Amino acid sequence: MTFQGDFTFDRAVAVDRRAGADGSRVVFDAMVNPGWDIMGNANGGYLLAIVGRALSVATGRPDCVTSTTHYLAPCPAEPVVIEVDVVRSGRRFATATASMRLAESGREIVRTMATLGDLANDPGGPTLMFEQSPALVDGSSFPRFEDSVVVGGSTVNDFAHLHQFLGTRLDPRVARFREGIKSGEPVMRGWFEFKDDRPIDSLALMLAADAFPPAVFNLDLPAAWVPTVEMTVHVRAVPAPGPIACEFTTRFVQNGLLEEDGTLWDSAGTLVAQSRQLALAPRG
């Protein structure tokens, strides 16, 4: 299910389909809203959610099951144009590409290739789980929601303005980077939800995959902007009601680049999304 009610997130990712079409190409107008940014540049997960909305409307499929996005330039808060090319529309999946450009200058910001479907009505198959949600398996390794630390309100992360719309919470053991105390382990874990209690659907998972502070903030590196070069998100299921348990890890920082892997679980212990991104390492 995709929610399009009177919620801040839905207004911020709204797209307006232009009349007419050139074959399989569909064009949308949208607005990159202020406040969903890191140091004045729109958050990558937020931009992906805008593109995801356009892809869903163009293909008639509610869920971006897999998306791979390349970030070509920083994006300020201003009008954009999204062009979607539907490559194939089959019985189970549709595949499309999308390009977001600044409306005034024409500068391309992101390019995405995605496969979309309907996860709530998917025929599916056998389920074999070799891991379980850490939030349900062992309370000692993953914090309870009520014991977690609200992300906003520290001098270290005040530059991440998008948290004004989110109720993101961190494990207290990884949150001390905000006080300048690094754990030395490149891990960030906690809970994702919206401050206005908007239900979390597959579109919101695309934002959640890039909404947490980078895992490398717990290394001896500056707490600074970590621009995404490429991000892939796999949406695995429609979430059950409630906040999403998220864990992000990095294994290698090399040649000025890092990878970050994410796993996202719903309140029922179902894996709902996985992500991997390549990003620039932060610089002082």
Contacts in CASP RR format, 6 or more apart in sequence:
PFRMAT RR
TARGET T0000
AUTHOR 0000-0000-0000
METHOD contacts of the structure
MODEL  1
MTFQGDFTFDRAVAVDRRAGADGSRVVFDAMVNPGWDIMGNANGGYLLAI
VGRALSVATGRPDCVTSTTHYLAPCPAEPVVIEVDVVRSGRRFATATASM
RLAESGREIVRTMATLGDLANDPGGPTLMFEQSPALVDGSSFPRFEDSVV
VGGSTVNDFAHLHQFLGTRLDPRVARFREGIKSGEPVMRGWFEFKDDRPI
DSLALMLAADAFPPAVFNLDLPAAWVPTVEMTVHVRAVPAPGPIACEFTT
RFVQNGLLEEDGTLWDSAGTLVAQSRQLALAPRG
1 62 0 8 1.000
1 120 0 8 1.000
1 199 0 8 1.000
1 201 0 8 1.000
1 238 0 8 1.000
2 56 0 8 1.000
2 62 0 8 1.000
2 63 0 8 1.000
2 201 0 8 1.000
2 202 0 8 1.000
2 203 0 8 1.000
3 10 0 8 1.000
3 198 0 8 1.000
3 199 0 8 1.000
3 201 0 8 1.000
3 203 0 8 1.000
4 10 0 8 1.000
7 194 0 8 1.000
7 196 0 8 1.000
7 198 0 8 1.000
8 165 0 8 1.000
8 194 0 8 1.000
8 195 0 8 1.000
8 196 0 8 1.000
8 198 0 8 1.000
9 49 0 8 1.000
9 165 0 8 1.000
9 194 0 8 1.000
9 198 0 8 1.000
9 204 0 8 1.000
9 207 0 8 1.000
10 198 0 8 1.000
11 33 0 8 1.000
12 33 0 8 1.000
12 36 0 8 1.000
12 46 0 8 1.000
12 50 0 8 1.000
12 165 0 8 1.000
13 30 0 8 1.000
13 46 0 8 1.000
13 49 0 8 1.000
13 50 0 8 1.000
13 52 0 8 1.000
13 53 0 8 1.000
13 203 0 8 1.000
14 30 0 8 1.000
14 31 0 8 1.000
14 53 0 8 1.000
15 28 0 8 1.000
15 29 0 8 1.000
15 30 0 8 1.000
15 50 0 8 1.000
15 53 0 8 1.000
15 54 0 8 1.000
15 57 0 8 1.000
15 82 0 8 1.000
16 28 0 8 1.000
16 29 0 8 1.000
16 30 0 8 1.000
17 26 0 8 1.000
17 27 0 8 1.000
17 28 0 8 1.000
17 57 0 8 1.000
17 58 0 8 1.000
18 26 0 8 1.000
18 27 0 8 1.000
18 28 0 8 1.000
18 29 0 8 1.000
21 27 0 8 1.000
24 85 0 8 1.000
24 86 0 8 1.000
24 87 0 8 1.000
25 83 0 8 1.000
25 84 0 8 1.000
25 85 0 8 1.000
25 86 0 8 1.000
26 54 0 8 1.000
26 57 0 8 1.000
26 58 0 8 1.000
26 83 0 8 1.000
26 84 0 8 1.000
26 86 0 8 1.000
27 81 0 8 1.000
27 82 0 8 1.000
27 83 0 8 1.000
27 84 0 8 1.000
28 54 0 8 1.000
28 57 0 8 1.000
28 58 0 8 1.000
28 81 0 8 1.000
28 82 0 8 1.000
28 83 0 8 1.000
28 84 0 8 1.000
29 79 0 8 1.000
29 80 0 8 1.000
29 81 0 8 1.000
29 82 0 8 1.000
29 103 0 8 1.000
30 50 0 8 1.000
30 53 0 8 1.000
30 54 0 8 1.000
30 79 0 8 1.000
30 80 0 8 1.000
30 81 0 8 1.000
30 82 0 8 1.000
30 100 0 8 1.000
31 77 0 8 1.000
31 78 0 8 1.000
31 79 0 8 1.000
31 80 0 8 1.000
32 42 0 8 1.000
32 46 0 8 1.000
32 47 0 8 1.000
32 50 0 8 1.000
32 75 0 8 1.000
32 76 0 8 1.000
32 77 0 8 1.000
32 78 0 8 1.000
32 79 0 8 1.000
32 80 0 8 1.000
33 77 0 8 1.000
34 77 0 8 1.000
35 77 0 8 1.000
35 161 0 8 1.000
35 162 0 8 1.000
35 164 0 8 1.000
35 165 0 8 1.000
36 42 0 8 1.000
36 43 0 8 1.000
36 46 0 8 1.000
36 77 0 8 1.000
36 161 0 8 1.000
36 162 0 8 1.000
36 165 0 8 1.000
37 43 0 8 1.000
37 46 0 8 1.000
37 77 0 8 1.000
37 161 0 8 1.000
37 162 0 8 1.000
38 159 0 8 1.000
38 160 0 8 1.000
38 161 0 8 1.000
38 162 0 8 1.000
38 225 0 8 1.000
39 159 0 8 1.000
39 225 0 8 1.000
40 76 0 8 1.000
40 77 0 8 1.000
40 161 0 8 1.000
41 74 0 8 1.000
41 75 0 8 1.000
41 76 0 8 1.000
41 225 0 8 1.000
41 227 0 8 1.000
42 74 0 8 1.000
42 75 0 8 1.000
42 76 0 8 1.000
42 77 0 8 1.000
43 160 0 8 1.000
43 162 0 8 1.000
43 207 0 8 1.000
43 210 0 8 1.000
43 211 0 8 1.000
44 69 0 8 1.000
44 71 0 8 1.000
44 110 0 8 1.000
44 210 0 8 1.000
44 228 0 8 1.000
44 231 0 8 1.000
45 206 0 8 1.000
45 207 0 8 1.000
45 209 0 8 1.000
45 210 0 8 1.000
45 211 0 8 1.000
45 231 0 8 1.000
46 162 0 8 1.000
46 207 0 8 1.000
46 210 0 8 1.000
47 69 0 8 1.000
47 71 0 8 1.000
47 75 0 8 1.000
47 100 0 8 1.000
47 109 0 8 1.000
47 110 0 8 1.000
48 67 0 8 1.000
48 69 0 8 1.000
48 110 0 8 1.000
48 112 0 8 1.000
48 206 0 8 1.000
48 207 0 8 1.000
48 209 0 8 1.000
48 210 0 8 1.000
48 231 0 8 1.000
48 233 0 8 1.000
49 203 0 8 1.000
49 204 0 8 1.000
49 206 0 8 1.000
49 207 0 8 1.000
50 80 0 8 1.000
50 82 0 8 1.000
50 100 0 8 1.000
51 67 0 8 1.000
51 69 0 8 1.000
51 82 0 8 1.000
51 98 0 8 1.000
51 100 0 8 1.000
51 110 0 8 1.000
51 112 0 8 1.000
52 64 0 8 1.000
52 67 0 8 1.000
52 98 0 8 1.000
52 112 0 8 1.000
52 114 0 8 1.000
52 203 0 8 1.000
52 206 0 8 1.000
53 203 0 8 1.000
54 82 0 8 1.000
54 84 0 8 1.000
54 98 0 8 1.000
55 64 0 8 1.000
55 67 0 8 1.000
55 84 0 8 1.000
55 96 0 8 1.000
55 98 0 8 1.000
55 112 0 8 1.000
55 114 0 8 1.000
55 116 0 8 1.000
56 62 0 8 1.000
56 63 0 8 1.000
56 64 0 8 1.000
56 116 0 8 1.000
56 203 0 8 1.000
58 84 0 8 1.000
58 86 0 8 1.000
58 96 0 8 1.000
59 84 0 8 1.000
59 86 0 8 1.000
59 89 0 8 1.000
59 94 0 8 1.000
59 96 0 8 1.000
59 116 0 8 1.000
59 117 0 8 1.000
60 94 0 8 1.000
60 116 0 8 1.000
61 93 0 8 1.000
61 94 0 8 1.000
61 116 0 8 1.000
61 117 0 8 1.000
61 118 0 8 1.000
62 116 0 8 1.000
62 117 0 8 1.000
62 118 0 8 1.000
62 119 0 8 1.000
62 120 0 8 1.000
62 201 0 8 1.000
62 202 0 8 1.000
63 116 0 8 1.000
63 117 0 8 1.000
63 118 0 8 1.000
63 119 0 8 1.000
63 120 0 8 1.000
63 202 0 8 1.000
63 235 0 8 1.000
63 238 0 8 1.000
64 114 0 8 1.000
64 115 0 8 1.000
64 116 0 8 1.000
64 202 0 8 1.000
64 203 0 8 1.000
64 206 0 8 1.000
64 233 0 8 1.000
64 235 0 8 1.000
65 93 0 8 1.000
65 114 0 8 1.000
65 115 0 8 1.000
65 116 0 8 1.000
65 117 0 8 1.000
65 119 0 8 1.000
65 234 0 8 1.000
65 235 0 8 1.000
66 114 0 8 1.000
66 115 0 8 1.000
66 232 0 8 1.000
66 233 0 8 1.000
66 234 0 8 1.000
66 235 0 8 1.000
67 112 0 8 1.000
67 113 0 8 1.000
67 114 0 8 1.000
67 115 0 8 1.000
67 206 0 8 1.000
67 232 0 8 1.000
67 233 0 8 1.000
68 112 0 8 1.000
68 113 0 8 1.000
68 114 0 8 1.000
68 230 0 8 1.000
68 231 0 8 1.000
68 232 0 8 1.000
69 110 0 8 1.000
69 111 0 8 1.000
69 112 0 8 1.000
69 230 0 8 1.000
69 231 0 8 1.000
69 232 0 8 1.000
70 110 0 8 1.000
70 111 0 8 1.000
70 112 0 8 1.000
70 229 0 8 1.000
70 230 0 8 1.000
71 109 0 8 1.000
71 110 0 8 1.000
71 227 0 8 1.000
71 228 0 8 1.000
71 229 0 8 1.000
71 230 0 8 1.000
71 231 0 8 1.000
72 108 0 8 1.000
72 109 0 8 1.000
72 110 0 8 1.000
72 111 0 8 1.000
73 107 0 8 1.000
73 108 0 8 1.000
73 109 0 8 1.000
74 109 0 8 1.000
74 227 0 8 1.000
75 100 0 8 1.000
75 102 0 8 1.000
75 109 0 8 1.000
75 110 0 8 1.000
78 102 0 8 1.000
78 103 0 8 1.000
78 104 0 8 1.000
79 102 0 8 1.000
79 103 0 8 1.000
79 104 0 8 1.000
80 100 0 8 1.000
80 101 0 8 1.000
80 102 0 8 1.000
80 103 0 8 1.000
80 109 0 8 1.000
81 100 0 8 1.000
81 101 0 8 1.000
81 102 0 8 1.000
81 103 0 8 1.000
81 106 0 8 1.000
82 98 0 8 1.000
82 99 0 8 1.000
82 100 0 8 1.000
82 101 0 8 1.000
83 98 0 8 1.000
83 99 0 8 1.000
83 101 0 8 1.000
84 96 0 8 1.000
84 97 0 8 1.000
84 98 0 8 1.000
85 96 0 8 1.000
85 97 0 8 1.000
85 98 0 8 1.000
86 94 0 8 1.000
86 95 0 8 1.000
86 96 0 8 1.000
87 95 0 8 1.000
87 96 0 8 1.000
87 97 0 8 1.000
88 94 0 8 1.000
88 95 0 8 1.000
92 117 0 8 1.000
92 122 0 8 1.000
92 123 0 8 1.000
93 115 0 8 1.000
93 116 0 8 1.000
93 117 0 8 1.000
94 115 0 8 1.000
94 116 0 8 1.000
94 117 0 8 1.000
95 113 0 8 1.000
95 114 0 8 1.000
95 115 0 8 1.000
95 116 0 8 1.000
96 113 0 8 1.000
96 114 0 8 1.000
96 116 0 8 1.000
97 111 0 8 1.000
97 112 0 8 1.000
97 113 0 8 1.000
97 114 0 8 1.000
98 110 0 8 1.000
98 111 0 8 1.000
98 112 0 8 1.000
98 113 0 8 1.000
98 114 0 8 1.000
99 108 0 8 1.000
99 110 0 8 1.000
99 111 0 8 1.000
99 112 0 8 1.000
100 108 0 8 1.000
100 109 0 8 1.000
100 110 0 8 1.000
100 111 0 8 1.000
100 112 0 8 1.000
101 107 0 8 1.000
101 108 0 8 1.000
101 109 0 8 1.000
102 109 0 8 1.000
119 202 0 8 1.000
119 235 0 8 1.000
119 236 0 8 1.000
119 237 0 8 1.000
119 238 0 8 1.000
120 238 0 8 1.000
129 271 0 8 1.000
131 271 0 8 1.000
132 269 0 8 1.000
133 245 0 8 1.000
133 265 0 8 1.000
133 269 0 8 1.000
133 270 0 8 1.000
133 271 0 8 1.000
134 141 0 8 1.000
134 142 0 8 1.000
134 189 0 8 1.000
134 245 0 8 1.000
134 247 0 8 1.000
134 265 0 8 1.000
135 142 0 8 1.000
135 245 0 8 1.000
135 265 0 8 1.000
135 269 0 8 1.000
136 265 0 8 1.000
136 269 0 8 1.000
142 171 0 8 1.000
142 189 0 8 1.000
142 190 0 8 1.000
142 245 0 8 1.000
142 247 0 8 1.000
143 169 0 8 1.000
143 171 0 8 1.000
143 172 0 8 1.000
143 173 0 8 1.000
143 189 0 8 1.000
143 190 0 8 1.000
145 169 0 8 1.000
145 191 0 8 1.000
145 243 0 8 1.000
147 172 0 8 1.000
148 169 0 8 1.000
148 170 0 8 1.000
148 171 0 8 1.000
148 172 0 8 1.000
148 190 0 8 1.000
148 191 0 8 1.000
149 169 0 8 1.000
149 170 0 8 1.000
149 171 0 8 1.000
149 172 0 8 1.000
149 175 0 8 1.000
150 167 0 8 1.000
150 168 0 8 1.000
150 169 0 8 1.000
151 157 0 8 1.000
151 160 0 8 1.000
151 163 0 8 1.000
151 166 0 8 1.000
151 167 0 8 1.000
151 168 0 8 1.000
151 169 0 8 1.000
151 170 0 8 1.000
151 175 0 8 1.000
151 212 0 8 1.000
151 213 0 8 1.000
152 158 0 8 1.000
152 160 0 8 1.000
152 163 0 8 1.000
152 164 0 8 1.000
152 168 0 8 1.000
154 178 0 8 1.000
154 179 0 8 1.000
155 178 0 8 1.000
156 177 0 8 1.000
156 178 0 8 1.000
156 179 0 8 1.000
156 180 0 8 1.000
156 223 0 8 1.000
157 163 0 8 1.000
157 178 0 8 1.000
157 213 0 8 1.000
157 223 0 8 1.000
159 225 0 8 1.000
160 213 0 8 1.000
162 211 0 8 1.000
163 211 0 8 1.000
164 195 0 8 1.000
165 194 0 8 1.000
165 195 0 8 1.000
165 196 0 8 1.000
166 192 0 8 1.000
166 193 0 8 1.000
166 194 0 8 1.000
166 195 0 8 1.000
166 211 0 8 1.000
167 191 0 8 1.000
167 192 0 8 1.000
167 193 0 8 1.000
167 194 0 8 1.000
167 195 0 8 1.000
168 190 0 8 1.000
168 191 0 8 1.000
168 192 0 8 1.000
168 193 0 8 1.000
168 211 0 8 1.000
168 212 0 8 1.000
169 190 0 8 1.000
169 191 0 8 1.000
169 243 0 8 1.000
170 188 0 8 1.000
170 189 0 8 1.000
170 190 0 8 1.000
170 212 0 8 1.000
170 213 0 8 1.000
171 189 0 8 1.000
171 190 0 8 1.000
173 183 0 8 1.000
174 183 0 8 1.000
174 185 0 8 1.000
174 187 0 8 1.000
174 188 0 8 1.000
174 189 0 8 1.000
174 190 0 8 1.000
174 218 0 8 1.000
176 182 0 8 1.000
176 183 0 8 1.000
177 183 0 8 1.000
177 213 0 8 1.000
177 217 0 8 1.000
177 218 0 8 1.000
177 223 0 8 1.000
180 223 0 8 1.000
182 217 0 8 1.000
182 218 0 8 1.000
182 219 0 8 1.000
182 220 0 8 1.000
183 218 0 8 1.000
184 218 0 8 1.000
184 219 0 8 1.000
184 220 0 8 1.000
185 218 0 8 1.000
186 215 0 8 1.000
186 216 0 8 1.000
186 218 0 8 1.000
186 219 0 8 1.000
186 249 0 8 1.000
186 250 0 8 1.000
186 251 0 8 1.000
186 253 0 8 1.000
187 215 0 8 1.000
187 218 0 8 1.000
187 247 0 8 1.000
187 248 0 8 1.000
187 249 0 8 1.000
188 212 0 8 1.000
188 213 0 8 1.000
188 214 0 8 1.000
188 215 0 8 1.000
188 217 0 8 1.000
188 218 0 8 1.000
188 247 0 8 1.000
188 248 0 8 1.000
188 249 0 8 1.000
189 245 0 8 1.000
189 246 0 8 1.000
189 247 0 8 1.000
189 248 0 8 1.000
190 212 0 8 1.000
190 245 0 8 1.000
190 246 0 8 1.000
190 247 0 8 1.000
191 243 0 8 1.000
191 244 0 8 1.000
191 245 0 8 1.000
191 246 0 8 1.000
192 200 0 8 1.000
192 208 0 8 1.000
192 211 0 8 1.000
192 212 0 8 1.000
192 243 0 8 1.000
192 244 0 8 1.000
192 246 0 8 1.000
192 264 0 8 1.000
193 200 0 8 1.000
193 242 0 8 1.000
193 243 0 8 1.000
193 244 0 8 1.000
194 200 0 8 1.000
194 204 0 8 1.000
198 204 0 8 1.000
199 241 0 8 1.000
199 242 0 8 1.000
200 208 0 8 1.000
200 239 0 8 1.000
200 242 0 8 1.000
200 243 0 8 1.000
200 244 0 8 1.000
200 266 0 8 1.000
201 238 0 8 1.000
201 239 0 8 1.000
202 235 0 8 1.000
202 238 0 8 1.000
202 239 0 8 1.000
205 233 0 8 1.000
205 235 0 8 1.000
205 239 0 8 1.000
205 244 0 8 1.000
205 264 0 8 1.000
205 272 0 8 1.000
205 273 0 8 1.000
206 233 0 8 1.000
206 235 0 8 1.000
208 244 0 8 1.000
208 246 0 8 1.000
208 264 0 8 1.000
208 273 0 8 1.000
209 231 0 8 1.000
209 233 0 8 1.000
209 262 0 8 1.000
209 264 0 8 1.000
209 273 0 8 1.000
209 275 0 8 1.000
209 277 0 8 1.000
210 228 0 8 1.000
210 231 0 8 1.000
210 275 0 8 1.000
210 277 0 8 1.000
212 246 0 8 1.000
212 248 0 8 1.000
213 223 0 8 1.000
214 226 0 8 1.000
214 248 0 8 1.000
214 250 0 8 1.000
214 258 0 8 1.000
214 260 0 8 1.000
214 279 0 8 1.000
214 282 0 8 1.000
215 248 0 8 1.000
215 249 0 8 1.000
215 250 0 8 1.000
215 260 0 8 1.000
216 226 0 8 1.000
216 250 0 8 1.000
216 253 0 8 1.000
216 258 0 8 1.000
216 260 0 8 1.000
216 281 0 8 1.000
216 282 0 8 1.000
217 223 0 8 1.000
217 282 0 8 1.000
219 253 0 8 1.000
221 253 0 8 1.000
221 281 0 8 1.000
221 282 0 8 1.000
222 282 0 8 1.000
222 283 0 8 1.000
222 284 0 8 1.000
223 282 0 8 1.000
224 282 0 8 1.000
224 283 0 8 1.000
224 284 0 8 1.000
225 282 0 8 1.000
226 258 0 8 1.000
226 279 0 8 1.000
226 280 0 8 1.000
226 281 0 8 1.000
226 282 0 8 1.000
227 279 0 8 1.000
227 280 0 8 1.000
228 277 0 8 1.000
228 278 0 8 1.000
228 279 0 8 1.000
229 257 0 8 1.000
229 277 0 8 1.000
229 278 0 8 1.000
229 279 0 8 1.000
229 280 0 8 1.000
230 277 0 8 1.000
230 278 0 8 1.000
231 275 0 8 1.000
231 276 0 8 1.000
231 277 0 8 1.000
231 278 0 8 1.000
232 275 0 8 1.000
232 276 0 8 1.000
232 277 0 8 1.000
233 273 0 8 1.000
233 274 0 8 1.000
233 275 0 8 1.000
234 273 0 8 1.000
234 274 0 8 1.000
234 275 0 8 1.000
235 272 0 8 1.000
235 273 0 8 1.000
236 270 0 8 1.000
236 271 0 8 1.000
236 272 0 8 1.000
236 273 0 8 1.000
236 274 0 8 1.000
237 266 0 8 1.000
237 270 0 8 1.000
237 271 0 8 1.000
237 272 0 8 1.000
238 272 0 8 1.000
239 266 0 8 1.000
239 267 0 8 1.000
239 270 0 8 1.000
239 272 0 8 1.000
240 266 0 8 1.000
240 267 0 8 1.000
240 268 0 8 1.000
240 269 0 8 1.000
240 270 0 8 1.000
241 267 0 8 1.000
242 266 0 8 1.000
242 267 0 8 1.000
243 267 0 8 1.000
244 264 0 8 1.000
244 265 0 8 1.000
244 266 0 8 1.000
244 267 0 8 1.000
244 272 0 8 1.000
245 264 0 8 1.000
245 265 0 8 1.000
245 266 0 8 1.000
245 269 0 8 1.000
246 262 0 8 1.000
246 263 0 8 1.000
246 264 0 8 1.000
246 265 0 8 1.000
247 262 0 8 1.000
247 263 0 8 1.000
248 260 0 8 1.000
248 261 0 8 1.000
248 262 0 8 1.000
248 275 0 8 1.000
249 260 0 8 1.000
249 261 0 8 1.000
249 262 0 8 1.000
250 258 0 8 1.000
250 259 0 8 1.000
250 260 0 8 1.000
250 261 0 8 1.000
251 259 0 8 1.000
251 261 0 8 1.000
252 258 0 8 1.000
252 259 0 8 1.000
253 281 0 8 1.000
256 280 0 8 1.000
256 281 0 8 1.000
257 278 0 8 1.000
257 279 0 8 1.000
257 280 0 8 1.000
257 281 0 8 1.000
258 278 0 8 1.000
258 279 0 8 1.000
258 280 0 8 1.000
258 281 0 8 1.000
259 276 0 8 1.000
259 277 0 8 1.000
259 278 0 8 1.000
259 279 0 8 1.000
260 275 0 8 1.000
260 276 0 8 1.000
260 277 0 8 1.000
260 279 0 8 1.000
261 274 0 8 1.000
261 275 0 8 1.000
261 276 0 8 1.000
262 274 0 8 1.000
262 275 0 8 1.000
262 276 0 8 1.000
263 271 0 8 1.000
263 273 0 8 1.000
263 274 0 8 1.000
264 271 0 8 1.000
264 272 0 8 1.000
264 273 0 8 1.000
264 274 0 8 1.000
264 275 0 8 1.000
265 271 0 8 1.000
265 272 0 8 1.000
266 272 0 8 1.000
END
